[in-house]
Amino acid sequence: MANKKVILAYSGGLDTTTIVPWLKETYDYDVICVCVDVGQGKETDGLEEKAIKSGASKCYIVDVTDEFVENYCWPALKADAVYEKKYLLGTSLARPLIAKVLVDYAHKEGAEAICHGATGKGNDQVRFELGIGALDPQIKIIAPWREWDLQSREDLMDFCIEHDIKVNTRYDQSYSRDTNILHMSHEGLELEDPSIEPNYKHILRVTNALSETPDEPEEIKIDFEEGVPVSINDQKMTPKEILMFCNKIGGKHGIGVVDLIENRVVGMKSRGIYETPGGTILYRAHEELEHMCLDRETFAFKEEAAVKFAEIVYGGKWFTPLREALSKFFDETQKTVTGTVKLKLFKGNMILTYVSSPYSLYNAEIASFTTGDLYNHKDAEGFIHLYGLPLRVRALMRMSAEEKAKNKEK
């Protein structure tokens, strides 16, 4: 009788390499690895062979990078979603799509369980399991970090050595990293001490440290249609190509490096270094266009909704009615967010040099200090009188009360 099957969310890193033999020993499962490619680049090279050598029966590498950019990154861009004012949700946005692919392959292979390598202290366990549960609540979920006796990355390396599995990780280089086309994150080792300044030359992989950036600025021109970037420097590109181009030019100029102490879903604080060069450029350009195209009340309410959207995504609740409803709201607000933005990139900075839109609400004739037909300076007097009426009523009430108090003293 054939063994029961488990789908392992596989990256080829230390954790998931260790999990393959552990699953076989602990559950006697037939392990099927699924690496969901959301833009990891060369990290997927050789993974099939590595998975098989670790003891897996199969390994699928599923490229969903285009879907990730169009259906996950772009909705977040339309929302201007930023978690705790800094984090552009690079890892958070990829997790629901990965969960979706894992469920698809569990159905395809007839697997009874899905296993992930997220730790019992992290956010990803929540994101994976909420995503899987929302798509198929009958699938069993296995989280080794909540079960096994291994306590550290050093323990994992020792486990692999004991099982004759080669790992290309050194004790002093074992940062916990996550990579996709939107970002790269770094956690662990000396970064766990917030009093230590990061050695960016040592840590960064996508972005130049500021000391390594060019001494001359470079301008980038981005065209948007309904809130989505469609071309760079007058060249039409696919969503994937746009993000890759912005990553390259942003990384060159040191754009989008964040050192953040964040509030995890599970209640603790953690420190991470995030590299999001392309996303940071696109968010800034998009926001500048919205300042021109959205009215004050829509822009203000959208800012509030974006905070909620970011919290929902960060917390793993992508497949929920509220997230879907908010995305529809953001889509509606983007119908006039069409135009062109130019940014000058220099030493980690982005300087706005140009913005225009056929739907611009900025009217030079009204805004100019020169009197025009659309605005009469004298109209401001009546407006200020009514606008400040509550203040004057309150002042009159206070003056009346003070007068009565004086009369009593007499």
Buried (B, 14 or more C-beta within 10 A) or exposed (E): EEEBBBBBBBBBBBBBBBBBBBBBEEBEBBBBBBBBBBBBEEBBEEBBEBBBBBBBBBBBBBBBBBBBBBBBBBBBBBBBBBBEEBBBBBBBBBBBBBBBBBBBBBEEBEBBBBBBBBBEEBBBBBBBBBBBBBBBEEBBBBBBBEEBEBEEBEEBBEBBEEBEBEBEBEEEEBBBBBBBBBBBBBBBBBBEEEEEEBEBEEBBEBBBBEEEBEEEBEBBBBBBEEBBBBBBEEEEBEBBBBBBBBBEBBBBBBBBBBBBEBBBBEEEEBBBBBBBBBBBBBBBBBBBBBEBBBEEEBBEEBEEBBBBBBBBBBBBBBBBEEBEEBBEBBBEBBEBBBBBBBBBBBBBEBEBEEBEBEEBBEEEEEEEEEEEEEBEEEEEEEEEEEEEEEEEEEEEEEEEEEEEEEEEEE
